[in-house]
Structures are given as C-alpha cells and as structure tokens.
Amino acid sequence: MQFKELKQEVERLFGKIQHQSSEGDLPDLEDVKQFARYCSLMQTRADEDWAEEADDFMQLVHQLLQDVKNDNAEEIIQLIASLEDTKNFCHRTFRS
C-alpha cells in the first residue's frame, strides 16, 4: 500500500472511530485494531523529522486499543480527543 493510500485509510478509520464515539457508542474493536495496524505501518515509514511525534501518536493508539478492549468509555473519549490534538499539532508543524 502506498503511503498516500495508507494515510487516507488511517483518516477514514479515525473518522469512523470518532463518529461512533460521538454517537455515544464504543468504537468497534475491529476498526480500532485495523486503525492501530495502519498507524503502526505509518510509524515505520515516518521521516526522521516527525518520527518522535509518530511515536507519541502510537502510544495513544495503543492505549485506545486497550481501553476499547476493556470497555473503558470515559478514557476512550479523552484518548480520541488527544489523538485529534496530536494529529493536528503534527500536521501544523510538519505540513508547512
């Protein structure tokens, strides 16, 4: 999978996860697993300039996966917001 396609799939899955959460539902575990796999692939392809931010993002992704497995709804909402903030910071910093 090309990087652009990978990024689009990560964005699609994250949007789906955000939507499920905003509707008051727990994100689907399989969606979160796939999101984590694709994020991990992106992390392995990270440029040196943004590798540290990719590592930080992955820590949040792993925590999200654990909290979805444990049905920890309160933490999931906070993690999704943190993932959005981290993504936005990275894009503002490295897409200029």
VMD Tcl script that builds the backbone (N, CA, C; Angstrom):
set m [mol new atoms 288]
animate dup $m
set s [atomselect $m all]
$s set {name element resname resid chain x y z} {
  {N N MET 1 A 0.849 -1.175 0.000}
  {CA C MET 1 A 0.000 0.000 0.000}
  {C C MET 1 A 0.899 1.244 0.000}
  {N N GLN 2 A 0.599 2.153 -0.898}
  {CA C GLN 2 A 1.342 3.408 -0.983}
  {C C GLN 2 A 1.054 4.262 0.257}
  {N N PHE 3 A 1.995 5.149 0.610}
  {CA C PHE 3 A 1.844 5.966 1.804}
  {C C PHE 3 A 0.572 6.806 1.754}
  {N N LYS 4 A 0.281 7.384 0.603}
  {CA C LYS 4 A -0.913 8.225 0.474}
  {C C LYS 4 A -2.182 7.420 0.760}
  {N N GLU 5 A -2.252 6.213 0.221}
  {CA C GLU 5 A -3.408 5.339 0.459}
  {C C GLU 5 A -3.495 4.937 1.929}
  {N N LEU 6 A -2.354 4.659 2.516}
  {CA C LEU 6 A -2.292 4.296 3.924}
  {C C LEU 6 A -2.817 5.436 4.791}
  {N N LYS 7 A -2.368 6.633 4.498}
  {CA C LYS 7 A -2.799 7.815 5.246}
  {C C LYS 7 A -4.308 8.034 5.094}
  {N N GLN 8 A -4.826 7.855 3.894}
  {CA C GLN 8 A -6.260 8.012 3.662}
  {C C GLN 8 A -7.065 6.983 4.459}
  {N N GLU 9 A -6.551 5.769 4.518}
  {CA C GLU 9 A -7.247 4.720 5.269}
  {C C GLU 9 A -7.202 5.006 6.773}
  {N N VAL 10 A -6.076 5.512 7.256}
  {CA C VAL 10 A -5.973 5.902 8.667}
  {C C VAL 10 A -6.987 7.002 8.967}
  {N N GLU 11 A -7.077 7.990 8.099}
  {CA C GLU 11 A -8.021 9.089 8.298}
  {C C GLU 11 A -9.470 8.596 8.244}
  {N N ARG 12 A -9.767 7.677 7.342}
  {CA C ARG 12 A -11.119 7.130 7.234}
  {C C ARG 12 A -11.499 6.386 8.516}
  {N N LEU 13 A -10.599 5.540 8.980}
  {CA C LEU 13 A -10.877 4.770 10.185}
  {C C LEU 13 A -10.995 5.668 11.413}
  {N N PHE 14 A -10.122 6.668 11.512}
  {CA C PHE 14 A -10.195 7.568 12.656}
  {C C PHE 14 A -11.518 8.336 12.640}
  {N N GLY 15 A -11.951 8.755 11.474}
  {CA C GLY 15 A -13.239 9.425 11.360}
  {C C GLY 15 A -14.381 8.519 11.812}
  {N N LYS 16 A -14.311 7.271 11.438}
  {CA C LYS 16 A -15.337 6.300 11.835}
  {C C LYS 16 A -15.323 6.099 13.350}
  {N N ILE 17 A -14.132 5.998 13.925}
  {CA C ILE 17 A -13.983 5.841 15.372}
  {C C ILE 17 A -14.526 7.071 16.098}
  {N N GLN 18 A -14.198 8.254 15.588}
  {CA C GLN 18 A -14.701 9.491 16.184}
  {C C GLN 18 A -16.228 9.549 16.117}
  {N N HIS 19 A -16.781 9.172 14.968}
  {CA C HIS 19 A -18.227 9.208 14.792}
  {C C HIS 19 A -18.924 8.256 15.767}
  {N N GLN 20 A -18.420 7.039 15.872}
  {CA C GLN 20 A -19.020 6.068 16.785}
  {C C GLN 20 A -19.010 6.607 18.212}
  {N N SER 21 A -17.902 7.191 18.597}
  {CA C SER 21 A -17.767 7.741 19.948}
  {C C SER 21 A -18.712 8.920 20.163}
  {N N SER 22 A -18.831 9.784 19.164}
  {CA C SER 22 A -19.693 10.963 19.294}
  {C C SER 22 A -21.170 10.579 19.381}
  {N N GLU 23 A -21.500 9.396 18.870}
  {CA C GLU 23 A -22.869 8.894 18.943}
  {C C GLU 23 A -23.150 8.190 20.275}
  {N N GLY 24 A -22.134 8.152 21.145}
  {CA C GLY 24 A -22.295 7.506 22.449}
  {C C GLY 24 A -21.994 6.024 22.446}
  {N N ASP 25 A -21.451 5.528 21.340}
  {CA C ASP 25 A -21.116 4.114 21.228}
  {C C ASP 25 A -19.618 3.916 21.414}
  {N N LEU 26 A -19.244 2.738 21.885}
  {CA C LEU 26 A -17.835 2.385 21.903}
  {C C LEU 26 A -17.395 2.137 20.466}
  {N N PRO 27 A -16.198 2.567 20.116}
  {CA C PRO 27 A -15.702 2.246 18.774}
  {C C PRO 27 A -15.633 0.735 18.583}
  {N N ASP 28 A -15.860 0.309 17.367}
  {CA C ASP 28 A -15.787 -1.105 17.025}
  {C C ASP 28 A -14.348 -1.597 17.201}
  {N N LEU 29 A -14.181 -2.686 17.928}
  {CA C LEU 29 A -12.844 -3.211 18.218}
  {C C LEU 29 A -12.078 -3.519 16.941}
  {N N GLU 30 A -12.736 -4.101 15.958}
  {CA C GLU 30 A -12.028 -4.433 14.712}
  {C C GLU 30 A -11.560 -3.173 13.982}
  {N N ASP 31 A -12.360 -2.117 14.010}
  {CA C ASP 31 A -11.934 -0.848 13.414}
  {C C ASP 31 A -10.710 -0.302 14.129}
  {N N VAL 32 A -10.715 -0.380 15.446}
  {CA C VAL 32 A -9.587 0.139 16.226}
  {C C VAL 32 A -8.341 -0.713 15.986}
  {N N LYS 33 A -8.507 -2.016 15.887}
  {CA C LYS 33 A -7.360 -2.887 15.580}
  {C C LYS 33 A -6.764 -2.538 14.219}
  {N N GLN 34 A -7.624 -2.354 13.231}
  {CA C GLN 34 A -7.143 -2.020 11.890}
  {C C GLN 34 A -6.487 -0.632 11.899}
  {N N PHE 35 A -7.083 0.308 12.593}
  {CA C PHE 35 A -6.517 1.641 12.752}
  {C C PHE 35 A -5.117 1.542 13.358}
  {N N ALA 36 A -4.969 0.732 14.396}
  {CA C ALA 36 A -3.669 0.561 15.054}
  {C C ALA 36 A -2.648 -0.062 14.100}
  {N N ARG 37 A -3.078 -1.038 13.306}
  {CA C ARG 37 A -2.157 -1.668 12.342}
  {C C ARG 37 A -1.673 -0.654 11.304}
  {N N TYR 38 A -2.599 0.118 10.765}
  {CA C TYR 38 A -2.226 1.097 9.754}
  {C C TYR 38 A -1.379 2.221 10.347}
  {N N CYS 39 A -1.695 2.638 11.551}
  {CA C CYS 39 A -0.877 3.667 12.213}
  {C C CYS 39 A 0.539 3.148 12.449}
  {N N SER 40 A 0.645 1.882 12.806}
  {CA C SER 40 A 1.958 1.270 13.005}
  {C C SER 40 A 2.759 1.259 11.708}
  {N N LEU 41 A 2.087 0.957 10.602}
  {CA C LEU 41 A 2.766 0.999 9.296}
  {C C LEU 41 A 3.236 2.414 8.976}
  {N N MET 42 A 2.394 3.402 9.270}
  {CA C MET 42 A 2.792 4.794 9.034}
  {C C MET 42 A 4.000 5.153 9.888}
  {N N GLN 43 A 3.994 4.677 11.131}
  {CA C GLN 43 A 5.104 4.968 12.042}
  {C C GLN 43 A 6.413 4.409 11.492}
  {N N THR 44 A 6.370 3.229 10.905}
  {CA C THR 44 A 7.603 2.638 10.370}
  {C C THR 44 A 8.118 3.415 9.156}
  {N N ARG 45 A 7.230 4.171 8.514}
  {CA C ARG 45 A 7.617 4.958 7.341}
  {C C ARG 45 A 7.849 6.435 7.671}
  {N N ALA 46 A 7.814 6.758 8.945}
  {CA C ALA 46 A 7.940 8.158 9.359}
  {C C ALA 46 A 9.303 8.726 8.983}
  {N N ASP 47 A 9.273 9.954 8.462}
  {CA C ASP 47 A 10.504 10.682 8.222}
  {C C ASP 47 A 11.150 10.991 9.557}
  {N N GLU 48 A 12.431 11.150 9.547}
  {CA C GLU 48 A 13.158 11.455 10.775}
  {C C GLU 48 A 12.608 12.715 11.446}
  {N N ASP 49 A 12.161 13.678 10.640}
  {CA C ASP 49 A 11.649 14.946 11.168}
  {C C ASP 49 A 10.438 14.758 12.074}
  {N N TRP 50 A 9.575 13.817 11.755}
  {CA C TRP 50 A 8.359 13.647 12.547}
  {C C TRP 50 A 8.239 12.278 13.210}
  {N N ALA 51 A 9.339 11.561 13.297}
  {CA C ALA 51 A 9.332 10.222 13.909}
  {C C ALA 51 A 8.950 10.264 15.390}
  {N N GLU 52 A 9.435 11.257 16.103}
  {CA C GLU 52 A 9.115 11.347 17.535}
  {C C GLU 52 A 7.620 11.567 17.756}
  {N N GLU 53 A 7.024 12.423 16.941}
  {CA C GLU 53 A 5.580 12.654 17.045}
  {C C GLU 53 A 4.797 11.401 16.672}
  {N N ALA 54 A 5.302 10.647 15.702}
  {CA C ALA 54 A 4.654 9.386 15.325}
  {C C ALA 54 A 4.702 8.403 16.489}
  {N N ASP 55 A 5.807 8.390 17.219}
  {CA C ASP 55 A 5.921 7.524 18.394}
  {C C ASP 55 A 4.906 7.928 19.463}
  {N N ASP 56 A 4.785 9.228 19.705}
  {CA C ASP 56 A 3.810 9.723 20.685}
  {C C ASP 56 A 2.388 9.342 20.279}
  {N N PHE 57 A 2.086 9.497 18.994}
  {CA C PHE 57 A 0.764 9.154 18.479}
  {C C PHE 57 A 0.488 7.670 18.696}
  {N N MET 58 A 1.485 6.826 18.430}
  {CA C MET 58 A 1.307 5.382 18.578}
  {C C MET 58 A 1.056 4.987 20.023}
  {N N GLN 59 A 1.670 5.682 20.957}
  {CA C GLN 59 A 1.392 5.387 22.369}
  {C C GLN 59 A -0.088 5.606 22.671}
  {N N LEU 60 A -0.642 6.696 22.150}
  {CA C LEU 60 A -2.063 6.969 22.336}
  {C C LEU 60 A -2.925 5.923 21.638}
  {N N VAL 61 A -2.519 5.501 20.448}
  {CA C VAL 61 A -3.266 4.481 19.701}
  {C C VAL 61 A -3.296 3.166 20.483}
  {N N HIS 62 A -2.153 2.773 21.039}
  {CA C HIS 62 A -2.100 1.533 21.817}
  {C C HIS 62 A -2.993 1.626 23.059}
  {N N GLN 63 A -3.001 2.791 23.690}
  {CA C GLN 63 A -3.860 2.979 24.854}
  {C C GLN 63 A -5.334 2.918 24.450}
  {N N LEU 64 A -5.673 3.519 23.302}
  {CA C LEU 64 A -7.040 3.452 22.799}
  {C C LEU 64 A -7.457 1.999 22.583}
  {N N LEU 65 A -6.598 1.235 21.960}
  {CA C LEU 65 A -6.901 -0.169 21.708}
  {C C LEU 65 A -7.168 -0.910 23.025}
  {N N GLN 66 A -6.327 -0.689 24.026}
  {CA C GLN 66 A -6.522 -1.340 25.322}
  {C C GLN 66 A -7.832 -0.912 25.972}
  {N N ASP 67 A -8.139 0.381 25.905}
  {CA C ASP 67 A -9.366 0.872 26.532}
  {C C ASP 67 A -10.614 0.379 25.809}
  {N N VAL 68 A -10.554 0.222 24.501}
  {CA C VAL 68 A -11.692 -0.348 23.775}
  {C C VAL 68 A -11.867 -1.813 24.181}
  {N N LYS 69 A -10.768 -2.529 24.287}
  {CA C LYS 69 A -10.848 -3.936 24.720}
  {C C LYS 69 A -11.458 -4.048 26.112}
  {N N ASN 70 A -11.177 -3.057 26.972}
  {CA C ASN 70 A -11.654 -3.082 28.361}
  {C C ASN 70 A -12.958 -2.313 28.566}
  {N N ASP 71 A -13.587 -1.859 27.473}
  {CA C ASP 71 A -14.845 -1.103 27.544}
  {C C ASP 71 A -14.752 0.102 28.473}
  {N N ASN 72 A -13.645 0.814 28.418}
  {CA C ASN 72 A -13.412 1.968 29.286}
  {C C ASN 72 A -13.828 3.241 28.540}
  {N N ALA 73 A -15.133 3.493 28.498}
  {CA C ALA 73 A -15.704 4.569 27.681}
  {C C ALA 73 A -15.160 5.946 28.045}
  {N N GLU 74 A -15.011 6.231 29.316}
  {CA C GLU 74 A -14.540 7.557 29.733}
  {C C GLU 74 A -13.133 7.842 29.195}
  {N N GLU 75 A -12.260 6.880 29.279}
  {CA C GLU 75 A -10.895 7.047 28.771}
  {C C GLU 75 A -10.872 7.142 27.245}
  {N N ILE 76 A -11.742 6.402 26.589}
  {CA C ILE 76 A -11.794 6.400 25.127}
  {C C ILE 76 A -12.091 7.796 24.602}
  {N N ILE 77 A -13.047 8.464 25.190}
  {CA C ILE 77 A -13.413 9.817 24.756}
  {C C ILE 77 A -12.214 10.759 24.893}
  {N N GLN 78 A -11.510 10.673 26.012}
  {CA C GLN 78 A -10.339 11.524 26.224}
  {C C GLN 78 A -9.212 11.179 25.245}
  {N N LEU 79 A -9.018 9.900 24.989}
  {CA C LEU 79 A -7.961 9.488 24.062}
  {C C LEU 79 A -8.243 9.931 22.636}
  {N N ILE 80 A -9.488 9.847 22.224}
  {CA C ILE 80 A -9.835 10.289 20.875}
  {C C ILE 80 A -9.544 11.779 20.732}
  {N N ALA 81 A -9.883 12.555 21.746}
  {CA C ALA 81 A -9.581 13.993 21.718}
  {C C ALA 81 A -8.067 14.224 21.699}
  {N N SER 82 A -7.322 13.454 22.457}
  {CA C SER 82 A -5.858 13.584 22.477}
  {C C SER 82 A -5.250 13.194 21.132}
  {N N LEU 83 A -5.794 12.156 20.520}
  {CA C LEU 83 A -5.311 11.752 19.196}
  {C C LEU 83 A -5.564 12.857 18.175}
  {N N GLU 84 A -6.736 13.465 18.229}
  {CA C GLU 84 A -7.065 14.562 17.314}
  {C C GLU 84 A -6.112 15.735 17.531}
  {N N ASP 85 A -5.870 16.093 18.779}
  {CA C ASP 85 A -4.948 17.194 19.092}
  {C C ASP 85 A -3.536 16.887 18.606}
  {N N THR 86 A -3.078 15.659 18.846}
  {CA C THR 86 A -1.728 15.259 18.437}
  {C C THR 86 A -1.596 15.277 16.922}
  {N N LYS 87 A -2.605 14.780 16.242}
  {CA C LYS 87 A -2.609 14.780 14.766}
  {C C LYS 87 A -2.553 16.217 14.239}
  {N N ASN 88 A -3.404 17.071 14.792}
  {CA C ASN 88 A -3.442 18.462 14.335}
  {C C ASN 88 A -2.122 19.179 14.579}
  {N N PHE 89 A -1.508 18.950 15.731}
  {CA C PHE 89 A -0.211 19.566 16.021}
  {C C PHE 89 A 0.830 19.098 15.007}
  {N N CYS 90 A 0.855 17.814 14.752}
  {CA C CYS 90 A 1.836 17.262 13.808}
  {C C CYS 90 A 1.621 17.851 12.415}
  {N N HIS 91 A 0.374 17.905 11.971}
  {CA C HIS 91 A 0.096 18.441 10.632}
  {C C HIS 91 A 0.460 19.934 10.541}
  {N N ARG 92 A 0.156 20.689 11.583}
  {CA C ARG 92 A 0.520 22.117 11.562}
  {C C ARG 92 A 2.034 22.298 11.536}
  {N N THR 93 A 2.730 21.453 12.251}
  {CA C THR 93 A 4.179 21.580 12.389}
  {C C THR 93 A 4.940 21.088 11.149}
  {N N PHE 94 A 4.491 19.999 10.553}
  {CA C PHE 94 A 5.282 19.355 9.511}
  {C C PHE 94 A 4.709 19.420 8.117}
  {N N ARG 95 A 3.553 20.036 7.926}
  {CA C ARG 95 A 2.976 20.151 6.582}
  {C C ARG 95 A 3.213 21.513 5.950}
  {N N SER 96 A 3.942 22.364 6.586}
  {CA C SER 96 A 4.117 23.727 6.064}
  {C C SER 96 A 4.850 23.810 4.763}
}
mol reanalyze $m
mol bondsrecalc $m
mol representation Tube
mol addrep $m
